[in-house]
């Protein structure tokens, strides 16, 4: 990802383990080299530093120190803890769950990225350290306690440069369970017979081998338990059909005039039993700094709610100026309950009465991005639409 962000020319060459280096770091036998730094670099962080731009390393001495701090935190704290938690589910270590996410969650409460106002090596390193954790064991119920971490993580992995390397990152739905079978582990040979005289009779030995082959061929208890677990429920599956066509409304909002076409269509066609209107407002306006960073919060939230697009529409607005702003908006959601997985706790939510004048004013102002916004007391700066 460092090379993607810097457009560096990177060559990856595969060597058989042990033929070039006697180093346990080369677990898969990969050696990395770059035209920027022709010498072969181990570990990966050394290569990242060689190809990284000043922005990635940190634009000031203090930022460089902070970047290195987070790199060290990822490699020295997160990776061992993540390995103890995740690797047992992959059959490669004993189970020993650790807690390190609370440090990140507290730190990211008022920050978009770990250091400064753009992606740095700190973000790249920590994201990679957490990747398996979020893909393998951090199911939705476990992620609820780390909303700030999830906001930052999803913001990073949705960056084009991250996607170019990681592909689509699918978050875990059901935590994988630790298994007693250790992949690639050494066989216990202490009690193995050293010669034919010590071995059991051939028939018994053959029977044991057949039983082992049968055990390896079928699912073990863990696999059966995982298969029996119910899949995550779709909160919209049980809702009755609605006469309101969300896609048609989105087309009118996108292609035609908001005040004369889209809003009249909404009020005429809206199914108040099948859909609900909500007002949301960011709880921590005192922590908002520069406008572009505040807008990143909205964009990141929309990216993390991508699966909700079939069942929701929203117009969020940033009101005010640098260091004196507020984030709020109006949401149209399928059903009568909120169905958010992330960012919910960072906002206050209020269900709106579709028939009230207050609701009509709010919807008009937020969808047209015009009006006084008296309930906030700040002028409109810019808006973003979730559709």
LUMROVEX-528604 format. One record per residue (C-alpha): residue number from 1; residue in three letters; y, z, x. Coordinates in pm, whole numbers. Example, Ala and Ser with C-alpha at 12.3 -4.5 7.8 and 13.67 -1.06 7.14 Angstrom:
<atoms>
ATOM, 1, ALA, -450, 780, 1230
ATOM, 2, SER, -106, 714, 1367
</atoms>
This chain:
<atoms>
ATOM, 1, UNK, 0, 0, 0
ATOM, 2, UNK, 234, 56, 295
ATOM, 3, UNK, 179, -304, 402
ATOM, 4, UNK, 243, -426, 45
ATOM, 5, UNK, 573, -239, 28
ATOM, 6, UNK, 680, -364, 372
ATOM, 7, UNK, 528, -715, 357
ATOM, 8, UNK, 349, -639, 684
ATOM, 9, UNK, 74, -866, 818
ATOM, 10, UNK, -243, -658, 828
ATOM, 11, UNK, -585, -757, 957
ATOM, 12, UNK, -895, -565, 850
ATOM, 13, UNK, -1200, -619, 1070
ATOM, 14, UNK, -1543, -479, 1000
ATOM, 15, UNK, -1748, -340, 1287
ATOM, 16, UNK, -2094, -194, 1271
ATOM, 17, UNK, -2071, 186, 1297
ATOM, 18, UNK, -2112, 301, 1657
ATOM, 19, UNK, -2065, -40, 1819
ATOM, 20, UNK, -1695, 4, 1899
ATOM, 21, UNK, -1621, 373, 1857
ATOM, 22, UNK, -1822, 690, 1854
ATOM, 23, UNK, -1603, 846, 1587
ATOM, 24, UNK, -1702, 1017, 1269
ATOM, 25, UNK, -1375, 894, 1111
ATOM, 26, UNK, -1523, 545, 1078
ATOM, 27, UNK, -1764, 643, 803
ATOM, 28, UNK, -1779, 288, 671
ATOM, 29, UNK, -1733, 112, 1003
ATOM, 30, UNK, -1385, -27, 930
ATOM, 31, UNK, -1128, -76, 1203
ATOM, 32, UNK, -768, -151, 1109
ATOM, 33, UNK, -521, -342, 1323
ATOM, 34, UNK, -178, -490, 1267
ATOM, 35, UNK, 48, -740, 1441
ATOM, 36, UNK, 319, -478, 1425
ATOM, 37, UNK, 108, -248, 1639
ATOM, 38, UNK, -172, -443, 1812
ATOM, 39, UNK, -374, -139, 1914
ATOM, 40, UNK, -642, -24, 1676
ATOM, 41, UNK, -521, 277, 1482
ATOM, 42, UNK, -723, 571, 1357
ATOM, 43, UNK, -683, 739, 1111
ATOM, 44, UNK, -517, 541, 834
ATOM, 45, UNK, -195, 743, 849
ATOM, 46, UNK, -128, 621, 1203
ATOM, 47, UNK, -145, 263, 1080
ATOM, 48, UNK, 84, 348, 788
ATOM, 49, UNK, 347, 486, 1024
ATOM, 50, UNK, 321, 176, 1244
ATOM, 51, UNK, 382, -74, 964
ATOM, 52, UNK, 609, 138, 744
ATOM, 53, UNK, 979, 65, 704
ATOM, 54, UNK, 1247, 328, 755
ATOM, 55, UNK, 1261, 380, 379
ATOM, 56, UNK, 888, 461, 367
ATOM, 57, UNK, 905, 692, 669
ATOM, 58, UNK, 1216, 865, 534
ATOM, 59, UNK, 1574, 746, 573
ATOM, 60, UNK, 1701, 1062, 744
ATOM, 61, UNK, 1552, 1315, 990
ATOM, 62, UNK, 1515, 1568, 710
ATOM, 63, UNK, 1346, 1314, 481
ATOM, 64, UNK, 1111, 1210, 763
ATOM, 65, UNK, 1013, 1572, 810
ATOM, 66, UNK, 955, 1611, 437
ATOM, 67, UNK, 745, 1293, 426
ATOM, 68, UNK, 529, 1422, 710
ATOM, 69, UNK, 498, 1756, 533
ATOM, 70, UNK, 352, 1588, 225
ATOM, 71, UNK, 123, 1369, 433
ATOM, 72, UNK, -11, 1681, 601
ATOM, 73, UNK, -41, 1855, 264
ATOM, 74, UNK, -244, 1564, 128
ATOM, 75, UNK, -476, 1541, 425
ATOM, 76, UNK, -511, 1914, 495
ATOM, 77, UNK, -503, 2066, 147
ATOM, 78, UNK, -561, 1811, -129
ATOM, 79, UNK, -837, 1605, 33
ATOM, 80, UNK, -1065, 1903, 117
ATOM, 81, UNK, -1005, 2060, -223
ATOM, 82, UNK, -1056, 1731, -405
ATOM, 83, UNK, -1371, 1664, -204
ATOM, 84, UNK, -1516, 2003, -297
ATOM, 85, UNK, -1445, 1931, -661
ATOM, 86, UNK, -1524, 1561, -694
ATOM, 87, UNK, -1798, 1494, -443
ATOM, 88, UNK, -2055, 1715, -619
ATOM, 89, UNK, -2023, 1484, -921
ATOM, 90, UNK, -2115, 1198, -688
ATOM, 91, UNK, -2404, 1388, -532
ATOM, 92, UNK, -2252, 1441, -188
ATOM, 93, UNK, -2145, 1806, -166
ATOM, 94, UNK, -2184, 2152, -312
ATOM, 95, UNK, -1960, 2245, -604
ATOM, 96, UNK, -1657, 2456, -512
ATOM, 97, UNK, -1362, 2399, -746
ATOM, 98, UNK, -1019, 2466, -597
ATOM, 99, UNK, -668, 2467, -738
ATOM, 100, UNK, -395, 2277, -555
ATOM, 101, UNK, -226, 2084, -836
ATOM, 102, UNK, -2, 2373, -940
ATOM, 103, UNK, 202, 2335, -621
ATOM, 104, UNK, 260, 1966, -692
ATOM, 105, UNK, 330, 2027, -1060
ATOM, 106, UNK, 604, 2279, -990
ATOM, 107, UNK, 760, 2066, -717
ATOM, 108, UNK, 768, 1752, -935
ATOM, 109, UNK, 930, 1923, -1231
ATOM, 110, UNK, 1270, 1766, -1152
ATOM, 111, UNK, 1166, 1484, -919
ATOM, 112, UNK, 1053, 1126, -975
ATOM, 113, UNK, 902, 1090, -626
ATOM, 114, UNK, 803, 1341, -360
ATOM, 115, UNK, 1082, 1261, -114
ATOM, 116, UNK, 1411, 1093, -200
ATOM, 117, UNK, 1460, 844, -480
ATOM, 118, UNK, 1198, 581, -394
ATOM, 119, UNK, 832, 555, -295
ATOM, 120, UNK, 762, 689, 55
ATOM, 121, UNK, 451, 747, 262
ATOM, 122, UNK, 438, 1092, 103
ATOM, 123, UNK, 372, 938, -240
ATOM, 124, UNK, 122, 686, -103
ATOM, 125, UNK, -77, 950, 85
ATOM, 126, UNK, -88, 1206, -194
ATOM, 127, UNK, -172, 947, -460
ATOM, 128, UNK, -466, 824, -252
ATOM, 129, UNK, -578, 1182, -196
ATOM, 130, UNK, -578, 1250, -571
ATOM, 131, UNK, -721, 915, -683
ATOM, 132, UNK, -1088, 1016, -712
ATOM, 133, UNK, -995, 1345, -874
ATOM, 134, UNK, -817, 1174, -1164
ATOM, 135, UNK, -1079, 900, -1196
ATOM, 136, UNK, -1386, 1125, -1174
ATOM, 137, UNK, -1329, 1476, -1314
ATOM, 138, UNK, -977, 1534, -1452
ATOM, 139, UNK, -1041, 1468, -1820
ATOM, 140, UNK, -750, 1480, -2072
ATOM, 141, UNK, -785, 1850, -2153
ATOM, 142, UNK, -764, 1936, -1784
ATOM, 143, UNK, -464, 1710, -1725
ATOM, 144, UNK, -256, 1880, -1994
ATOM, 145, UNK, -159, 2161, -1758
ATOM, 146, UNK, -19, 1921, -1500
ATOM, 147, UNK, 226, 1704, -1694
ATOM, 148, UNK, 464, 1660, -1401
ATOM, 149, UNK, 186, 1554, -1167
ATOM, 150, UNK, 54, 1305, -1421
ATOM, 151, UNK, 401, 1159, -1480
ATOM, 152, UNK, 449, 1106, -1106
ATOM, 153, UNK, 93, 980, -1044
ATOM, 154, UNK, 104, 723, -1325
ATOM, 155, UNK, 452, 611, -1222
ATOM, 156, UNK, 320, 541, -872
ATOM, 157, UNK, -6, 367, -962
ATOM, 158, UNK, 178, 138, -1203
ATOM, 159, UNK, 397, 8, -921
ATOM, 160, UNK, 298, -354, -837
ATOM, 161, UNK, 233, -266, -474
ATOM, 162, UNK, -8, 12, -570
ATOM, 163, UNK, -183, -209, -825
ATOM, 164, UNK, -228, -483, -564
ATOM, 165, UNK, -443, -242, -360
ATOM, 166, UNK, -593, -4, -616
ATOM, 167, UNK, -627, -240, -910
ATOM, 168, UNK, -609, -85, -1256
ATOM, 169, UNK, -649, 291, -1230
ATOM, 170, UNK, -841, 420, -1532
ATOM, 171, UNK, -804, 793, -1585
ATOM, 172, UNK, -1114, 1000, -1651
ATOM, 173, UNK, -1207, 1051, -2017
ATOM, 174, UNK, -1508, 1279, -1965
ATOM, 175, UNK, -1556, 1484, -1649
ATOM, 176, UNK, -1856, 1383, -1442
ATOM, 177, UNK, -2093, 1670, -1369
ATOM, 178, UNK, -2225, 1787, -1034
ATOM, 179, UNK, -2574, 1672, -950
ATOM, 180, UNK, -2845, 1840, -744
ATOM, 181, UNK, -2938, 1511, -582
ATOM, 182, UNK, -2744, 1457, -260
ATOM, 183, UNK, -2688, 1091, -178
ATOM, 184, UNK, -2794, 1002, 172
ATOM, 185, UNK, -2893, 1362, 247
ATOM, 186, UNK, -3161, 1434, 506
ATOM, 187, UNK, -3509, 1498, 377
ATOM, 188, UNK, -3659, 1838, 437
ATOM, 189, UNK, -3928, 1780, 699
ATOM, 190, UNK, -3986, 2141, 806
ATOM, 191, UNK, -4301, 2173, 597
ATOM, 192, UNK, -4420, 1816, 646
ATOM, 193, UNK, -4765, 1779, 801
ATOM, 194, UNK, -4755, 1676, 1167
ATOM, 195, UNK, -5086, 1497, 1164
ATOM, 196, UNK, -5362, 1379, 935
ATOM, 197, UNK, -5559, 1703, 968
ATOM, 198, UNK, -5270, 1909, 829
ATOM, 199, UNK, -5206, 1671, 539
ATOM, 200, UNK, -5351, 1729, 189
ATOM, 201, UNK, -5624, 1500, 70
ATOM, 202, UNK, -5519, 1137, 19
ATOM, 203, UNK, -5563, 1142, -357
ATOM, 204, UNK, -5333, 1439, -407
ATOM, 205, UNK, -5074, 1292, -170
ATOM, 206, UNK, -5080, 963, -360
ATOM, 207, UNK, -5037, 1148, -692
ATOM, 208, UNK, -4728, 1332, -561
ATOM, 209, UNK, -4578, 1003, -443
ATOM, 210, UNK, -4633, 844, -785
ATOM, 211, UNK, -4465, 1139, -959
ATOM, 212, UNK, -4163, 1111, -724
ATOM, 213, UNK, -4133, 740, -794
ATOM, 214, UNK, -4141, 805, -1168
ATOM, 215, UNK, -3873, 1076, -1135
ATOM, 216, UNK, -3646, 843, -937
ATOM, 217, UNK, -3686, 567, -1193
ATOM, 218, UNK, -3569, 762, -1500
ATOM, 219, UNK, -3252, 954, -1586
ATOM, 220, UNK, -3231, 1314, -1474
ATOM, 221, UNK, -3112, 1604, -1689
ATOM, 222, UNK, -2748, 1557, -1588
ATOM, 223, UNK, -2750, 1188, -1676
ATOM, 224, UNK, -2911, 1260, -2013
ATOM, 225, UNK, -2652, 1530, -2087
ATOM, 226, UNK, -2367, 1295, -2002
ATOM, 227, UNK, -2515, 1023, -2220
ATOM, 228, UNK, -2545, 1264, -2510
ATOM, 229, UNK, -2181, 1376, -2493
ATOM, 230, UNK, -1961, 1224, -2765
ATOM, 231, UNK, -1700, 974, -2656
ATOM, 232, UNK, -1333, 1059, -2686
ATOM, 233, UNK, -1222, 1029, -3047
ATOM, 234, UNK, -962, 775, -3148
ATOM, 235, UNK, -694, 977, -3335
ATOM, 236, UNK, -611, 669, -3545
ATOM, 237, UNK, -967, 569, -3641
ATOM, 238, UNK, -982, 789, -3952
ATOM, 239, UNK, -645, 682, -4092
ATOM, 240, UNK, -648, 464, -4404
ATOM, 241, UNK, -515, 110, -4384
ATOM, 242, UNK, -141, 70, -4408
ATOM, 243, UNK, 63, -205, -4570
ATOM, 244, UNK, 325, -185, -4294
ATOM, 245, UNK, 281, -455, -4027
ATOM, 246, UNK, 407, -304, -3701
ATOM, 247, UNK, 372, -629, -3505
ATOM, 248, UNK, 583, -817, -3758
ATOM, 249, UNK, 855, -553, -3734
ATOM, 250, UNK, 846, -573, -3353
ATOM, 251, UNK, 888, -951, -3369
ATOM, 252, UNK, 1188, -921, -3598
ATOM, 253, UNK, 1342, -654, -3377
ATOM, 254, UNK, 1288, -864, -3063
ATOM, 255, UNK, 1389, -1205, -3197
ATOM, 256, UNK, 1639, -1144, -3475
ATOM, 257, UNK, 1952, -939, -3538
ATOM, 258, UNK, 1885, -567, -3551
ATOM, 259, UNK, 2140, -469, -3815
ATOM, 260, UNK, 2098, -760, -4055
ATOM, 261, UNK, 1726, -836, -4023
ATOM, 262, UNK, 1513, -579, -3837
ATOM, 263, UNK, 1649, -261, -3997
ATOM, 264, UNK, 1644, -394, -4355
ATOM, 265, UNK, 1283, -507, -4297
ATOM, 266, UNK, 1193, -159, -4168
ATOM, 267, UNK, 1336, 29, -4467
ATOM, 268, UNK, 1192, -218, -4716
ATOM, 269, UNK, 838, -236, -4575
ATOM, 270, UNK, 788, 109, -4421
ATOM, 271, UNK, 477, 289, -4549
ATOM, 272, UNK, 587, 653, -4548
ATOM, 273, UNK, 230, 776, -4601
ATOM, 274, UNK, 81, 575, -4319
ATOM, 275, UNK, 369, 609, -4070
ATOM, 276, UNK, 614, 878, -3962
ATOM, 277, UNK, 951, 886, -3788
ATOM, 278, UNK, 1025, 1134, -3509
ATOM, 279, UNK, 1328, 1233, -3304
ATOM, 280, UNK, 1263, 1334, -2942
ATOM, 281, UNK, 1496, 1485, -2684
ATOM, 282, UNK, 1436, 1566, -2317
ATOM, 283, UNK, 1427, 1944, -2270
ATOM, 284, UNK, 1582, 1962, -1926
ATOM, 285, UNK, 1911, 1764, -1923
ATOM, 286, UNK, 2053, 1996, -1657
ATOM, 287, UNK, 1796, 1856, -1413
ATOM, 288, UNK, 1895, 1493, -1466
ATOM, 289, UNK, 2085, 1346, -1172
ATOM, 290, UNK, 2165, 983, -1115
ATOM, 291, UNK, 2133, 751, -1412
ATOM, 292, UNK, 1875, 520, -1252
ATOM, 293, UNK, 1648, 816, -1177
ATOM, 294, UNK, 1676, 935, -1536
ATOM, 295, UNK, 1585, 586, -1655
ATOM, 296, UNK, 1278, 602, -1432
ATOM, 297, UNK, 1159, 899, -1638
ATOM, 298, UNK, 1170, 687, -1953
ATOM, 299, UNK, 1000, 390, -1786
ATOM, 300, UNK, 727, 610, -1643
ATOM, 301, UNK, 663, 768, -1981
ATOM, 302, UNK, 631, 427, -2147
ATOM, 303, UNK, 387, 311, -1878
ATOM, 304, UNK, 168, 617, -1925
ATOM, 305, UNK, 161, 562, -2301
ATOM, 306, UNK, 56, 199, -2276
ATOM, 307, UNK, -253, 250, -2496
ATOM, 308, UNK, -29, 371, -2777
ATOM, 309, UNK, 154, 39, -2818
ATOM, 310, UNK, -61, -77, -3110
ATOM, 311, UNK, 33, 234, -3304
ATOM, 312, UNK, 391, 311, -3204
ATOM, 313, UNK, 743, 183, -3157
ATOM, 314, UNK, 1031, 368, -2994
ATOM, 315, UNK, 1386, 322, -2877
ATOM, 316, UNK, 1500, 572, -2617
ATOM, 317, UNK, 1857, 606, -2494
ATOM, 318, UNK, 2017, 757, -2188
ATOM, 319, UNK, 2351, 901, -2296
ATOM, 320, UNK, 2620, 1008, -2052
ATOM, 321, UNK, 2683, 948, -1682
ATOM, 322, UNK, 2547, 1057, -1343
ATOM, 323, UNK, 2479, 1434, -1334
ATOM, 324, UNK, 2586, 1467, -1697
ATOM, 325, UNK, 2335, 1283, -1912
ATOM, 326, UNK, 2073, 1328, -2182
ATOM, 327, UNK, 1758, 1142, -2284
ATOM, 328, UNK, 1667, 1111, -2650
ATOM, 329, UNK, 1525, 861, -2894
ATOM, 330, UNK, 1357, 770, -3221
ATOM, 331, UNK, 983, 704, -3253
ATOM, 332, UNK, 786, 530, -3526
ATOM, 333, UNK, 425, 653, -3510
ATOM, 334, UNK, 107, 575, -3702
ATOM, 335, UNK, -1, 869, -3914
ATOM, 336, UNK, 175, 1198, -3974
ATOM, 337, UNK, 95, 1375, -3645
ATOM, 338, UNK, 192, 1324, -3282
ATOM, 339, UNK, -83, 1164, -3075
ATOM, 340, UNK, 58, 1195, -2723
ATOM, 341, UNK, -153, 1250, -2412
ATOM, 342, UNK, 124, 1282, -2153
ATOM, 343, UNK, 491, 1386, -2131
ATOM, 344, UNK, 473, 1561, -2468
ATOM, 345, UNK, 577, 1901, -2335
ATOM, 346, UNK, 884, 1764, -2157
ATOM, 347, UNK, 1043, 1671, -2491
ATOM, 348, UNK, 1133, 1853, -2810
ATOM, 349, UNK, 1003, 1675, -3122
ATOM, 350, UNK, 1134, 1680, -3478
ATOM, 351, UNK, 985, 1495, -3770
ATOM, 352, UNK, 1243, 1297, -3967
ATOM, 353, UNK, 1277, 1248, -4340
ATOM, 354, UNK, 1283, 869, -4400
ATOM, 355, UNK, 1500, 912, -4707
ATOM, 356, UNK, 1779, 1118, -4551
ATOM, 357, UNK, 2114, 980, -4439
ATOM, 358, UNK, 2076, 1161, -4105
ATOM, 359, UNK, 1754, 969, -4035
ATOM, 360, UNK, 1910, 636, -4129
ATOM, 361, UNK, 2204, 705, -3897
ATOM, 362, UNK, 1979, 806, -3609
ATOM, 363, UNK, 1753, 503, -3651
ATOM, 364, UNK, 2054, 271, -3674
ATOM, 365, UNK, 2221, 412, -3360
ATOM, 366, UNK, 1908, 423, -3144
ATOM, 367, UNK, 1774, 82, -3247
ATOM, 368, UNK, 2109, -96, -3221
ATOM, 369, UNK, 2231, 109, -2920
ATOM, 370, UNK, 2564, 139, -3093
ATOM, 371, UNK, 2734, 438, -3251
ATOM, 372, UNK, 2897, 772, -3179
ATOM, 373, UNK, 2578, 974, -3113
ATOM, 374, UNK, 2759, 1284, -3240
ATOM, 375, UNK, 2445, 1499, -3220
ATOM, 376, UNK, 2449, 1461, -2840
ATOM, 377, UNK, 2821, 1428, -2776
ATOM, 378, UNK, 2781, 1174, -2496
ATOM, 379, UNK, 2846, 798, -2490
ATOM, 380, UNK, 2561, 545, -2479
ATOM, 381, UNK, 2477, 435, -2125
ATOM, 382, UNK, 2158, 230, -2151
ATOM, 383, UNK, 1838, 213, -2353
ATOM, 384, UNK, 1471, 124, -2328
ATOM, 385, UNK, 1231, 10, -2600
ATOM, 386, UNK, 861, 90, -2633
ATOM, 387, UNK, 696, -193, -2824
</atoms>
